[in-house]
Amino acid sequence: MKHYLKKLEDTIVNHWDKNALCDYGGDSFTYAQLAVNIELFELFFEAADIKKGDKIAICARNSARWAMTFWGVNANSRVAVPLLADFHPSNINSLTCHSDSLLLFTDDDIWAKLSPDEMPALKAAINVKDGQLLWHRDEAVAQAWKDKQSMLDKKYPDGLAAENITLATDNGSDLAIINYTSGTTGNPKGVMLTYDAMSDTDHFANTHFPNKPGDTVVSMLPLAHMYGLAIEFIHPNVDGVAVHFLGKTPSPTTLLKAMQAIKPYMVVTVPLVMEKVYAGSIKPALEKRKWMLAIPGLNWLVYRAARKAILKVFGGNVQCFIMGGAALNPEAEQCFRKMRLPYTVGYGMTEACPLLGWEWWTKFVPGSCGKPVHELRIDSDNPATTPGEIQARGQNLTTGYYKNPEATQEAFTQDGWFRTGDLGVIDNEGNIFIRGRIKSMILNSSGQNIYPEEIEAVLANCQHVDECLVVDRDGKITALVYSELPDDFDTDKREAIPGIIRAEANKSLPAYSKISKVELVDKPFEKTPKMSIKRFLYH
């Protein structure tokens, strides 16, 4: 297994003048500029007495400069602490403090809402956009930041050259990243990930969905989330792939324009995005050709044309759509299979950096989330038929939670397996099938296990259902449904919708998991960065 920073070093040397990091319609930086940036950070750290292993927080919106900042920290053996830009200011204060971060790289508007007094270890705050000091309490740090360019000029009077580049690769077991799984201020869980864990993920990605220098990729997911950080940014970038950042969440029109211009070799996304593509574009187009779909010999022409059209929309160069974070709607998945769309649904979590399950699209089994990346077991008497907790081992897994020994102890079994908290089964071919979260499972009065996610998959195919969530209300299965109805929708028809949804869904559900009540909610559910619903907010 090759250290990912050694790969970055080789790429910098061999692709010196090639684009490395770009903002769509904005700034772009070559690998040469990235190398200079890494050296500037190293000179600054040394002058400011910020040592290897010290923590540096990054809380800003996605951009090429965010990525440049990350490499400046990570490639110089300081611990990067990515924080989501949409965390509440009090949570950013709390997590910056909890992580013992000495520096905070952020956006000026975010900084304006923060309180330095709540971050006593912090020495300075720096604007990611333009590199300006926003605040400091340590004059030596401020001076070192201002002097870094002159220090570089003095060290390399003829300019930094490719032969000057050497990145540290003797730090495999050292802490590389602390990634917080939420913005909670109660009992923070900062996932600790080593350089070896990151290298392992990059190695697996290279052997299962390889890229090549000159390829391009669009970064849409939050860089403060491991899915976006590891798969959309680190993995491709160390191999010479130019990563293009969209910044704020784009409109569908802007996204597709970017895809057409950038022509990515892969698209990393969440099922919700592809389900909207299916519902908004593919399904209506197929409905118009229903008569052809009913004729053997003609239906494959329709699906082939749909496949060609969707690949063209995404730039025409996509080798695979990689989805993660939630299950894919069965109706959309069935259509994608008929189209032979090159997609796969993976399984992972922050603690696995982030991959636990994966399979290439040609071997991917519908309804599954791939095969184990490393060792994986189901904690049940019959793993193929009886759901049990999914437990994993591998070099990609966390060493624990920062300054939280209780959570670390709870996360591992006595024999050293990581407890995912997910319920699932694994078939004889090694395909993983998720049944739900242990905490969300409903146990009915007759002792039957009910998995809300399975009911939600049925609901998702019902008319008037745009988003849904199944909860237990006093022993009754209740479906919360958001429906995007026009403001002038007939009142009587609106009142009839819950009954229509309930009747339609219950036709496809077994007796023990039939829905007792459907409640309409008036706005979309709050979601995590990976676009899964925050279940804990709804009861």
N, C-alpha and C positions, 0 to 999 in steps of 0.2 A: 504494500500500500504506500503510495507516494504522498508525502505531505503536501497539502493544498497550497501552502506558501512557496514550496519549491516549484510547483507548477506555475504559480503566479510569477515567480522570478524568471523562469524559463520563457514564459510568454512575454514578459516585459522586454527581455533581451532580444527575442526573435521577432517581435512585432512592435518595435519601438515607436514607429510613426502611425500605427493603426489606431482607429478609434476604440476606446475602452468603455467610456461612460458618457452617455448623452441624454440631454433633456429634449423631449419631442418638441421641436420648434424653438429650441433655446440653446444653452451652452453644450459644448462637447469637449471631452478631454481624451487625449491619446494616452497610450501606455507610457510614453516618455513623460508626459505631464503627471501621470499617476506616480511614477518613480520619484520625480522631484518632490511631489507632495509627501510621500512616505518619508523621504529624507528630511524634509522641513520639520515634520512632526518629531522625528527622532532627535534632531538638534534642539528643538524646543523642549522636549521632555528632559533631556540631559541638563540643559541650562536651568530649567525650572525645578529640578530635583524631584521630578515625577518618575518613580521607579517602575521597573518591570513588575507586573502583577497589580499595580494600582488601578483603580476603577475610574472609567471615563463614561459618563452618561451622554447619550445622543437622543434628543427628543425634538424632532423636526419632521416636516412633511417630506415625502419621497422626492428625491432629486438626485442628479449626478453628484452634486456637492455633498449630499448625505453620504453617498457611497464613497466619495473621496475621503470624507472624515472617518468613516468606518475603517477603511484600509490604513489610514494614518495611525489609528489606534491599534487595530488588530495585528497588522504586519510588524508592529514594533513591540509586541509582547506586553501590551497593556490590555486590561480587561474591558471589552466593550459592553456597555449596558444600554441596549436599545429600549426606548420607552415610546409607547404609542402617542402620537401627537394629539389624539383626541381623548386622552385621559383627562379627567378633571384636574384643574390646577393643584388642588390639595393633594391629589394622588401622586402627581409628578413631584411635588415637594417631598412627600412621604417616601416614595421609592428612590429618589435621588439620595435622600438621607440614609435609608435602610441599606442601600448598596455601598455606602461609604465612598461615593463618587467625589473625586477631587475637582473635576471639571464637568461642565454641562455645555454641550453644543446644542443650540436650539434656534428657533425662529424668534425674531424680535417681538412679535405679537404674543407668542406664548410666554416669553420671559416677562412681559409686562404684567402678567397675571400671577406670577410666582412670588414667593417670599424667601429671600436669602436667609432670614433668621431661622427658618425651619429646615435649613440645610447647612448645619454648622461646619461640616467638613469641607464644604465647597470653597475652592480658592478663586474660581473665575467662571464667568459665563461668556460664551463666544457665539456670535451669529454665524450659523451655517451658510447663509446666503452670500455674505460678503467678507466673512472672516474678521469682522470688527468686534472688539471687546465690548460686551454689553454691560459688564460689571466685574469688579474684582475686589477681593479683600487682601490679596497677597501681591505686594508690589513686585516681588522678584518674578512671579509668574507672568504678570502683565508685561514686564520689561522683556522677558524671554520671548513672549509671543510677538512683541513688536520687532525684536531683533533677529527673528529666525531667518529672514531672507539675507540679511547682511552676514550672518554666520554661514549660510550656504555659499554665498559668493566668496567668502574668505577660504572656505574648505576646498571649493572647486572653482578656482579662478577662471578656468577654461570651460566651465559648465559641467554638469553631471553627465556622464556617459554611461552607456549600457554596461560596460565592463566594470563599473563601480557598484553594480547592484548585487547585494547579497542579503537575502532575508533569512531570519532565524528559523531553523527547522529541528532544533534539538529540544523542543518544548512540548512534545506530544502529550504528555500527561498534565501539562499546566492548564490552568483555567483560562479559557479564551473569551467566553461570553456568559453573561448573566441575563437571562431573558425572563421577565416577569409574565406570568400567565394571566394576570388581571391587574386592575388598578386598585385593588382593595387596600385599605389602610389598616384592616384588622389584623391579619396574620399573613403577611406577604410571602408569596412562594416564588422566589427567584431561582429559576432553573439554571444549574451550573453545568456548562458544556465545555469540554476540553478541546484542544487542537486536534487530538486523535479522533474525537467524535466527529468533528467537522470533516476531517480527512476521510474518515470512513464513509460518510454520506456522499462526499464528492466521488470517491472511488466507486461506490455502488452505482451512482448516477451515470458515471462514465461507461460502465460496463453494461448498463441496461437501457439508457437512452442517450447515446453518445452525440457529441457535437463536434464541430471542427472550426478552426480559426477562420474568421470571415463571416460566420453565421451571425444572425441578429436575434434578439429576443426583446419582447415588450414586458416591462415590469409594471404590473397593475396592483399587486397585493402589497399590504403594508410591510415595509422593510423591518419594522420592529416586531414582526411575527415570523417565526422560524420557517414557515412554509415559503413566504416571499423571500426572506433573507438567504436561505440555503439553496433553494431550487431555482428561483428566478434571477438571483444575483451572484452569489459566491461561486456556485458550481459552473455556470457558463462563463463568468468573467475570468476565472483563472485559466480557462482553456482558450482564451482569445476571442470569445464571443462579445460583440458590442452590445451592452445592455442599455436599452432606451427607456427612460422613465416618463410616465405620463403625469406625474405630480398628483394633483387632486383628482378625486374620482371623476372620470370623464363621462360625458353624455354618450349614449350609444352611437350617435353620429360621429363624434370626435374619436371614439375608440376605433370604429371601423376605418376612418380615414387614416389613423395612425397605423393600423394593421396593413392597409394597402401600401403605405409609404415605406414601412420598416420591413415587411415581409418576414416575420419571425419563423424560425425553424421548429419551434414548439410554442404552445400556448398553455400557460399554467393558470388555472382558474378554479373557481368553486362551482359545484353543480347548479346553484341558483342562476348563474350567468348563462350557462348553456341551456337550462330549462327555459329561460326567457327567450333565447334565440329560437328554440324549438317552438314555443307557443306563439311567438310574434312573427316568425318568418316561415319556418319549415311546415308546421301543421296547416296553416291557411293555404299554402301552395299545394300541399298534397290533397287537401279537401277539394280543390278545384279539379283535380285529376282522379277523383274517386273511381270513375268508370274504367280508367286504365289500370288502376290497382286491382280491380276485380278480374282482370283478364290475364291468365297465365301466359307468360312470354312477353307481356308488355309491362308488367309491374316493375321488373328489374330495370327497365329503361327509365322509369320515373325516379326510382331511388338513386340510380346512377347519376342522373341529371341533378338531383337535389344535392348529392355528395359533392359533385363538381362545383356547384354554385356556392355551397357553404365554404369550401376550401378557398375558392376565389375571393370571397368576402374577407377572409382572414389573411389575404396576401398571396395565396397560392403556393406557399413554401412549407406549410405546416406538416411535420412528420407525425406529430402526436398531440392530442389535446389531453393534458394531465389534469384530472380533477381530484380534489380532496376536500376534507373538512366536513362532509356530510354525504348521505346516500343520494344517489341519482334517482329522480322520479322514474318509476318503472315504465310508464307509457313513453316518455322521452327516450329512455334507454332502449326499448324495443325498436323504436323507429331508427335510432342511431345504428343499431345492429343491422337492420335491413338495408340501411344506406351504406354499410361498411365504412362508417366514419371512423377514422383512426383515433379512438379515445380509450382512456383507461381511468379507472377510479382507484386511487391509492388510499392507504390508511396510515395515519401517523399522528403524532402529537409533539408538542414542544420538547418533552423529555426524551424523545427519540431522534431529535435533530434533523428532520422530523419523521423520518420514514420507518414504518413498521411492516407495511404490506405494499406489494407492487407486482405488476405483471405487464409485459408488453402487450399492445392492443390486439395483436393477432392471436394471442393465447389467453387473453383476458376472458373470464367467465362472467356473464351478466349476473348482476345481483351481488357479486363478490366484491372484495377490495384487494384483490391480488393474492400473491403468495408471500410467506414470511421473508423479510429482508435478512434476518438472522434467526436465532432460536426463538421459537414461540410455542407456547403450550396453552391448553384450555383447562381450567381448573374444574373439571367435572368427571364423572365416572365414564361417560361416553362422549368424548369430544366431538364426534361426528354428528351426533343427534341431540345431545343435551347441552344447552347453553351453559357456559361457565365463564368466569373471569378470564380475559385474555392477559397472559403474562409473558414477558419477553426478557431476553438477555442478548447482549451484543456490545461491541465497542462504541456504537453510536449513542448509547444511553447515558443519561445524566448521572453524575456522581452524587447528586442530592440537591437539596434546596439551601440557598445561601442563608446562613445564620438561623436555620430553622430545623434543628435536629429532630424534633418531634415529627414534623411532616416527612422528613427523610426516612425515619424509621418506619413510619406507616406505609411508605411507598414501596417497600421491598419485603418480600417473603423471607422467612428465616433461612431458606437455602439460596437467597440471592437473586431471585427473579423480580423484575419490576412489575408492579401491579398497575395495570392501565385504568382500572375502573370501568372498562367496557365489557359487555357480555357478548359472547359469540360462539360459533362452532367452526370447525375446520374439517373439510371433507378428505377423502382418501387420497386425492391428488394434491392436497396442500392448499386449496383455496379457502380464504378466510371469509366468513359471512358474519357481519355485525348484527346483533339483535337489539342492542341499545346500551344505555348506561345503567350501571347497577343502581344508582341513586334515583333514576327516573322509572325503573321497573315498578309495575303495579301488581300487587298480590291480591286477587279477589277473594271473596268469602269462602269459595270452595277450594282455595289453595292453588288456583291456577295462576301461573306467571303470565302477565300481559305486558307486551313491549309497545309503548306508545308509538315508537318509530314505525312499526309495522302498520298500525292503524292510520298514521299520518300519510303513509305511502298510498293507501287506498283513498283517503280523503283528497289527496293532491290531484287525483284524476276526476273528481266530481265537479260538476258545473258550479260556477260562482265561487270556487275556492281558489284564492290566490296565495294565501299563506295559512298554515294551520298548526295547532299545537294541542296535544291530548293530555289531559290532567285527570287526577282522581279527586272527585268532590264528594266527600262523605260516602265513599264506597261505590260511587257512580262514575262511569266513564263519561267525561265531558269533553267535547271538542270545541276549542276556541278557534274561530275562523275570521280571517280578514278577507273581505271581498271588495274589489275595486269597482264599485257601482257608481254610475253617474249621479250627480246631485239631483237630477230631475227624475230619477228612477221611481216608478209607481210605488206608493207607500204600501198598498195591499200586497203587491208582489214581493216587496222587501220583507214584510213580516212573514211571508210564506217560505222564504229561503231556508231558514234553519231546518224546517221539517223536510224540505226537498233534499237537502244535503244529507240529513240523517237517514232518510229512507234509501237514498241511492247508495250510500256507503255501507249500510247494514246488509244490503243484498250480497256483498262480497266478503262479509266478516263472519267468523264462526260465532256460535251462540254466546260463548263465554267472554267475547270481547266486543260485543255490539255496543254502539254508542247510545247512551241514555239521553243525552241532551247536546244540542249545538247552540253555542252562544256566539253572536257576531261581535267583533271588536271594531272600534271605529278608526283605528290607524294601524299601520304595519307594526309587527313585533320588533322590539329592540334586538339588535344582532351583535355578535362578536365580530372581530376583524375578518374572520374567515367565513362570515355571512351565515353562521348557524344561530338559531334563536337562543336568546338568553333565558333558558328554562326557569332558572331560579327566581326570575321576576314575576312569574305567573303561576298561580295556584288555584 
